[in-house]
Amino acid sequence: MKILFVGDIYGEAGRNYFKENLPFLKETYKPNLIIVNAENSANNGRGITDKYYKELMEMGVSSITMGNHVWGQKSLADYIDSAHICRPANYNDAPGKQYDLINYNGKTLMVMNFLGRTFMDANLDNPFTLAKKLIETVKPDYSFIDFHAEATSEKIAFGHYLDGIASVIVGTHTHVPTADERSLPKGTLYISDVGMTGPLNGIIGVKREIVINRFLNGFTIPNEVEEGKRQLNAVMVDLNQNSINRIHIEE
C-alpha cells in the first residue's frame, strides 16, 4: 500500500498549488491512497469549508486530517459525522469520529489525528495512551497517525511510544519540514513534521509584515495569507517496502 500525505494545505494558495501539482504527483509516485491535512485550507487559514472538502474529495483525496483549527469554520459540525475528516481524537467530547477507516485491496487503513499538549492545550486527553488504546481496540491492518503538535520532543516521544504499534506517524502543525524521516527501531515509519503547502515566502503562511510586527511591538492584526511563490511539502509512504520519503516542490 502506497500513501501520499500532503502537509498543511494553507488557504487558496495551498489549495491551488496542490491541485496544480496533483497530476504530477499521481503520475510520478502512483499512490494508492491520498491523505491531506486541511485544517488551514479555508481562505483565512482557519478550518475547512464544505466547498473545499468536496473539492478535495473530487480530486481523489481519501481522507482529511485536521488540527487545532478544526473548528475554524463552524459549519463543519453540520457534516463532519459523515465526512472522511479526522478531527483530533483527543478532544474528549466533540462532533466527528475519532478515526477514519479506509478499505483498500482487502486491507483496512485506520487514519487518526491527535493534538499535542505541550505549548498547546494541556486539557486534552493524553494522545499517547489514547492512540495506543484505539489501535489495539480496532485492530486495523495498518494505522496512519497525523500528530499535530508544537514540540519536536513530544512528537519524537510519541513516535517511540507507538513504535511497532502504529504503522505510520507524520507530524504537522509547525509548517516547517524536518529531515528526520525514517523507520523507527520497531518498524514504525516516522517524520517530525511534513511541512506546509501554500505560500513559500510568508511566515508559516502568513504575510511577513504581520508576524514581524508582532515580534517587534506586540501589535496584533488578523492574519492574511502571503502572496507570491508557493510550495508543496509531502511524504510518500510505502508500507510494503517500509519506506518514507520527503517530497518538496516550489515555484
C-alpha positions as CSV (number, residue, x, y, z in Angstrom):
1,M,0.0,0.0,0.0
2,K,1.4,3.4,-1.1
3,I,0.1,6.5,0.7
4,L,0.8,10.1,-0.3
5,F,0.4,12.5,2.6
6,V,0.3,16.3,1.9
7,G,1.1,18.6,4.7
8,D,-1.0,21.6,6.0
9,I,-2.7,23.0,2.9
10,Y,-2.9,26.7,3.7
11,G,-5.5,29.0,2.1
12,E,-6.3,29.5,-1.5
13,A,-2.6,29.4,-2.4
14,G,-2.2,26.0,-0.9
15,R,-5.4,24.6,-2.4
16,N,-4.5,25.8,-5.9
17,Y,-0.9,24.6,-5.7
18,F,-1.9,21.2,-4.5
19,K,-4.5,20.9,-7.4
20,E,-1.9,22.1,-10.0
21,N,0.7,19.5,-8.8
22,L,-1.6,16.6,-8.2
23,P,-1.4,15.1,-11.7
24,F,2.4,15.1,-11.5
25,L,2.3,13.5,-8.0
26,K,-0.1,10.8,-9.2
27,E,1.9,10.1,-12.3
28,T,5.3,10.1,-10.5
29,Y,4.6,8.3,-7.3
30,K,1.4,6.3,-8.2
31,P,-0.1,6.4,-4.7
32,N,-2.9,4.0,-3.8
33,L,-4.4,6.5,-1.3
34,I,-4.0,10.2,-0.7
35,I,-4.3,11.9,2.7
36,V,-4.0,15.6,3.3
37,N,-4.0,17.9,6.3
38,A,-6.6,20.6,5.6
39,E,-7.1,22.4,8.9
40,N,-5.8,25.6,7.3
41,S,-7.4,25.2,3.9
42,A,-10.1,28.0,4.2
43,N,-9.2,31.3,2.7
44,N,-8.3,32.8,6.1
45,G,-6.2,29.8,7.0
46,R,-8.6,28.6,9.6
47,G,-10.5,25.4,9.2
48,I,-12.2,23.8,6.2
49,T,-15.4,24.7,4.4
50,D,-17.9,22.3,2.9
51,K,-17.0,23.5,-0.6
52,Y,-13.3,22.8,-0.2
53,Y,-14.0,19.5,1.4
54,K,-16.0,18.4,-1.6
55,E,-13.3,19.7,-4.0
56,L,-10.6,17.7,-2.2
57,M,-12.8,14.6,-2.4
58,E,-13.4,15.1,-6.1
59,M,-9.6,15.3,-6.7
60,G,-9.2,11.8,-5.3
61,V,-8.3,12.5,-1.7
62,S,-9.2,9.5,0.5
63,S,-9.1,11.1,4.0
64,I,-8.5,14.5,5.5
65,T,-6.8,15.2,8.9
66,M,-7.2,18.4,10.9
67,G,-5.6,20.1,13.9
68,N,-6.0,22.9,16.4
69,H,-8.1,25.0,13.8
70,V,-10.5,22.2,13.2
71,W,-13.5,24.4,14.3
72,G,-12.3,27.5,12.4
73,Q,-15.4,27.1,10.2
74,K,-18.3,26.4,12.5
75,S,-20.3,24.8,9.6
76,L,-18.0,21.7,9.8
77,A,-20.1,20.4,12.7
78,D,-23.0,20.0,10.4
79,Y,-21.4,17.4,8.2
80,I,-18.3,16.1,10.0
81,D,-20.0,12.9,11.3
82,S,-20.5,11.6,7.8
83,A,-17.3,13.0,6.2
84,H,-13.9,11.5,5.6
85,I,-12.5,14.0,8.1
86,C,-10.4,13.2,11.1
87,R,-10.8,15.7,13.9
88,P,-8.3,15.5,16.8
89,A,-9.3,12.2,18.5
90,N,-8.2,13.5,21.9
91,Y,-10.9,16.1,22.1
92,N,-12.9,14.4,24.9
93,D,-16.4,15.3,23.6
94,A,-16.8,16.8,20.2
95,P,-18.6,16.2,16.9
96,G,-17.0,13.8,14.4
97,K,-15.2,10.5,14.5
98,Q,-12.0,9.6,16.4
99,Y,-10.7,7.8,13.3
100,D,-11.5,7.2,9.6
101,L,-11.5,3.6,8.3
102,I,-10.5,3.1,4.6
103,N,-10.7,-0.3,2.9
104,Y,-8.2,-0.8,0.1
105,N,-7.4,-4.0,-1.7
106,G,-8.7,-6.2,1.1
107,K,-6.8,-4.2,3.8
108,T,-8.0,-1.7,6.4
109,L,-6.2,1.5,7.0
110,M,-7.1,3.4,10.2
111,V,-6.5,7.2,9.8
112,M,-6.2,9.3,13.0
113,N,-5.4,12.8,14.1
114,F,-4.2,13.8,17.5
115,L,-3.2,17.2,19.1
116,G,-0.1,17.5,21.1
117,R,-0.4,19.1,24.6
118,T,3.0,20.8,25.0
119,F,2.6,24.6,24.4
120,M,-0.9,23.9,23.1
121,D,-3.8,22.6,25.4
122,A,-2.9,20.6,28.4
123,N,-6.6,19.8,29.0
124,L,-6.8,17.4,26.0
125,D,-6.9,13.7,26.6
126,N,-3.5,12.1,26.6
127,P,-2.7,11.4,22.9
128,F,-0.1,8.7,23.8
129,T,-2.4,6.4,25.7
130,L,-5.5,7.1,23.6
131,A,-3.7,6.3,20.3
132,K,-2.5,3.0,21.7
133,K,-6.0,2.1,23.0
134,L,-7.7,2.9,19.8
135,I,-5.3,0.9,17.6
136,E,-5.5,-2.1,20.0
137,T,-9.3,-1.9,20.1
138,V,-9.9,-1.6,16.3
139,K,-7.0,-3.8,15.2
140,P,-6.7,-2.5,11.7
141,D,-4.2,-3.9,9.1
142,Y,-2.5,-0.6,9.1
143,S,-2.7,2.7,11.1
144,F,-1.7,6.2,10.0
145,I,-1.5,9.0,12.5
146,D,-1.2,12.7,11.9
147,F,0.3,14.1,15.1
148,H,-0.5,17.8,15.1
149,A,1.9,19.2,17.8
150,E,4.2,22.1,18.6
151,A,7.2,20.5,20.3
152,T,9.6,18.1,18.4
153,S,10.4,16.4,21.7
154,E,6.7,15.5,22.2
155,K,6.5,14.3,18.6
156,I,9.6,12.1,18.9
157,A,8.4,10.7,22.2
158,F,5.0,9.9,20.7
159,G,6.7,8.1,17.8
160,H,8.8,5.9,20.1
161,Y,5.9,5.2,22.4
162,L,3.9,3.9,19.5
163,D,6.8,2.3,17.6
164,G,5.7,-1.1,16.5
165,I,2.1,-0.3,17.3
166,A,1.3,2.4,14.7
167,S,2.3,1.8,11.1
168,V,2.9,5.5,10.2
169,I,3.3,8.7,12.3
170,V,3.7,12.0,10.5
171,G,4.0,15.3,12.3
172,T,2.2,18.5,11.3
173,H,1.5,22.0,12.7
174,T,4.8,23.9,12.6
175,H,4.6,24.2,8.8
176,V,8.4,23.7,8.6
177,P,9.6,20.4,7.2
178,T,12.1,18.3,9.1
179,A,14.7,16.0,7.7
180,D,14.3,13.1,10.1
181,E,12.1,10.7,8.1
182,R,13.0,7.2,9.0
183,S,11.8,3.8,10.1
184,L,12.0,3.6,14.0
185,P,13.6,0.6,15.6
186,K,10.4,-1.4,15.7
187,G,9.3,-0.5,12.2
188,T,7.0,2.5,12.6
189,L,7.6,5.0,9.7
190,Y,8.1,8.5,11.2
191,I,8.8,12.2,10.4
192,S,8.6,15.0,12.9
193,D,7.0,17.5,10.5
194,V,6.0,17.2,6.9
195,G,5.8,21.0,6.3
196,M,3.1,23.1,4.7
197,T,1.6,23.5,1.2
198,G,1.0,27.1,0.3
199,P,3.0,30.4,0.4
200,L,6.8,29.9,0.2
201,N,7.9,33.3,1.5
202,G,5.3,34.0,4.2
203,I,5.9,33.2,7.8
204,I,4.3,29.8,8.1
205,G,1.8,31.0,5.5
206,V,1.0,34.5,6.9
207,K,2.1,37.8,5.4
208,R,5.6,38.6,6.7
209,E,4.9,42.1,7.9
210,I,2.0,41.0,10.1
211,V,4.1,38.4,12.0
212,I,7.3,40.5,12.1
213,N,5.3,43.4,13.7
214,R,4.1,41.1,16.4
215,F,7.6,40.3,17.4
216,L,8.7,43.9,17.2
217,N,5.9,45.6,19.1
218,G,3.3,43.1,20.1
219,F,0.6,44.7,18.0
220,T,-1.7,42.1,16.5
221,I,-4.0,42.3,13.5
222,P,-5.8,39.4,11.8
223,N,-3.7,37.1,9.7
224,E,-3.6,37.4,5.9
225,V,-2.3,34.7,3.6
226,E,1.0,35.7,2.0
227,E,1.1,36.1,-1.8
228,G,3.8,35.2,-4.4
229,K,5.7,32.0,-4.8
230,R,4.2,28.7,-3.5
231,Q,5.5,25.4,-2.1
232,L,4.2,21.9,-1.6
233,N,5.5,19.6,1.1
234,A,4.5,15.9,1.4
235,V,5.8,12.4,2.1
236,M,5.4,9.2,0.1
237,V,4.9,6.2,2.3
238,D,5.3,2.6,1.0
239,L,4.0,0.1,3.6
240,N,5.2,-2.8,1.5
241,Q,8.8,-1.5,1.3
242,N,8.5,0.1,4.8
243,S,9.9,3.4,3.4
244,I,9.1,7.1,3.8
245,N,10.4,9.8,1.6
246,R,10.0,13.6,1.6
247,I,8.7,15.5,-1.4
248,H,9.3,19.2,-1.8
249,I,8.1,21.2,-4.8
250,E,8.3,25.0,-5.2
251,E,7.9,27.7,-7.8
